[in-house]
Amino acid sequence: MLEYFFLTLFLSTIFAIAGLGSAVALVPTLNMAGLTFDLARASGLFVNSVTTITTSVLNLKKKLFDFQFVAPLVISSSIMALAGAQISFLVNTEIVKTIFAYTLLVIASMILFFKKPAKKEGKHSKAILLFSGAIGGLFSGFLGIGGGSIISPILLLFGYDAKKIAIGISFVIPFSSIVAFLSYANHIELDYLLLAVVGIAAYIGGMIGNYILHHKVSSATIKKILALALYSIAIKMLLV
């Protein structure tokens, strides 16, 4: 259990510095460390729920909640997270792992090369928000990762402000992650001690990462390191 604790603590800390969810790296890492892929995905969803609920509460206290922006994302991502989780049980695990690996390559490339377009946001487009939430939710349930890593780039491409996205996503991820996690809980035997261990580690790592981030450590450098780490994990998954 100590191995899982420190792996989660380390990944949660460095990903929090970059303002990203750690499940995208945590799931394959826990799988490589000995957990079954299904249990690793369930653990990743649980970790996402713990870390983003904390962030959501802080944002609520600061009155940063924008219902018109968040509601379509929550609705579509929650529905599709459930669908994605159900679909994943119908697909061979090795195929899911391959899809996961290629998803990591795409996310790593976005982290490394994506540039935010000029801001052109006006009124919220419900169609865009519903579409973005649906795609993010589907990946969240299917792969056991935070849908935020999928939703954020899509919204950036449509010209939404990065700060608004970051705040909004913190409200969205808990819903899609919890829905997908409960779906996994109905299909596999959960290890509640493991969930407690990774949950505590993720909470501590998130707090440490957030503290470091707000003391002006360069997130750009951290993002480059994260991208390279995701590339390495993806390549290892494809070669194994």
N, C-alpha and C positions, 0 to 999 in steps of 0.2 A: 504493500500500500504506500510505503514511503516513496517508492519510485514514481508512482502515479501522482502523488502529492507534489513532488518537486518538478516533475514535467509540466503539470498544470500551472503551478506557481510561476515558473519561468516563462512559459508561453503567454500566459495571461498578462504578465507584467510587460513584456516587450510589445505585445499587440496593443495593449492599452496606451502605451506611449505614442503609438501611431494612430490611435483613435479607431482601432479595428477590433472585431471580435476574434477570439483565439480559436474557436471551434474548427475553422477551416484548416488549421495546422494540427490542432489537438486530436481530431478524429483519426487521421492516418498515423499520427505518432503513438497514440494509445494502442492502436491496432498492431503496429510494429512492436510495441512493448509487451504484447501478449494477450490483449483483450480481443474477443471476437469482434468482427466488424460491426455487427448489430449493436452490441453493448457499447462499443466505442462511439457510435453515432448517437445512441441514447444519452450517453454521458456528455457528449458535445452539446446536445440540445439543452440538457439540464444546466450546464455551465453557462450557456448563452442566456438562459432565463435568469439565473442568479445575478450575473454581472449587469445585464441591461435593466432589470427591475430596479436595482440600486441607482443607476443613472437616471431612470425615469422619475423616481421619487425626488431626486435632487432637482431635476428640471421642472417638475410640478411645483415644488416649493418656490422656484424662481419665476413661476407663472409664464413659462415659455411654451405652454401647450397651445397648438393651433389645430382645433378640431377639424376644420374643413380640409386641411392638408393631411392629417393623420388618419381620419376615419376611413377613406377609400382604401388606403394602404393596409390598414388593420383588417378590414373585411375581406379583401381579395387574398391577402397573404395567408390569413387563417384558414380560409376554405381550401386554398391550393396546397397548404402545408399538410393538411389532412389527406388530400388526394395523393400528394407526392409520397407520403409515408406508406400509404396503402399500395401504391404502384411498386415501391421498392421491394416489397415482400414477394412480388410476382416475378421479379427479375433476378437472374442468377447473380450471386454475390460478386463473382469475378468481373462480370459486366459492369456492375455498379461501381466497383473499385476503379475500373478503367475510365468510366465516365467521370468519376471523382478526380482522377489524376489529370485528365484533360481540362477539367474545370479549374483546377489549381493553376495550370499553366496560363489559362486565360486571366484569372484573377491576378496572378503575379505580374503579368504583362500590363494589366490596367494600373496596378500600383506603381510600376516602374515607369511607364511611358505615357499614361493618360494625362492630358492637360485639360483643365477646366475651361470650357468655352466662355466667351463673353456673356455676361449676365443679360438675359432677355426675358426674365420671368415676369409675367403679369398675373392674371387671375389663374387660380388653380384649375387645371384641366382634369376633370374626374376620369376621363377615358385614359389619360396618360398615367394617372395615379393608380387606377384599377389594374391597368396592364402591368405596370412596374411591380406592384404588390403581388400580383398573380405569379409572375415569373420568379420573383424572390421567394415566395412561399413554396412554390413547387420544388425549387432546389433545396430549400430549408428542410422540407419533409423527406425528400428523396435521398439526399446525401447526409442529412444530420448536421448541416452547417447553418450559420446565421444567414438569413436572407438578405441582411443589410449589405453584404459584400457583393450581392447581385443587384439589389435595388438602387444603391447609391450611384454606380456608374451610369445606369439607365437614366436616372433623374438628372444627373449632371449633363448628359448628352442632350437632354431636352431644355437645358438652360436654367435649371433650378439652382438656387443659391446653396453653396456647400455647407454653410453653417446651419441653414434651415433643414437641410437633409440630415445632418448629423444629429440634430436635436429630435427631429421627427422619427428617425429610424430607431432611436432609443425607446420610443413608445411602441413601435411596430414589432420589433424582434421578440419581446416577451410573449406576445399573443401567438405568433406563428410557431415559436419554439415550444411553448407549453402544449399547444394543440398537437404538434408532431410528436413530442415526447410522450404524451398520453397514449397516442396511437401505438408507439413502440412498446409502451408498458403493457398493452393488451396482447402483444405478440411474443414477447421475450421475457425471460426471467431476469429481473433487475437485481443488481447487487447494491443494496441500500447503504452499506458501509462505504462502498466505492463512491457512490453519489455524494455522500456526506463529505468524504475526503476531498474529492475534486471540486465540490461546491465551495468549501472553505478556502481551498487553495486559490480558486478563481476569484473569490471575493477579495482576498488579501492581495493577490497579484493586480487586480483591477485598481485597488486603492493606491498601491505603490506606483503603478504605471501612470495613474492620473496625477499623482504628486510630482513625479519626475517631469511629466509633460508640461505642467504649469510652472515649472522652474526653468523654462526656456531651453530645454535640451532640444537639439535639432531633430524634429520628427522626419525631415526629409532623408537624413542619413539612416534613421531607423527603418523607414519604409523601403529603402534600397536593400537593407539587410534582410527584411522580411520577404521581399520579393525573391531574393536569391535563395532563401530558406525554402520557400514554397516551390521554386523550380527544382531544388534538390529532392524534396519529398516526392514531388510528382514523378520525376525521372526514376527514383527508387521504386515507386509503386508500379511503374510501367515495366521495369526490368525484372521485378521479383516474380 
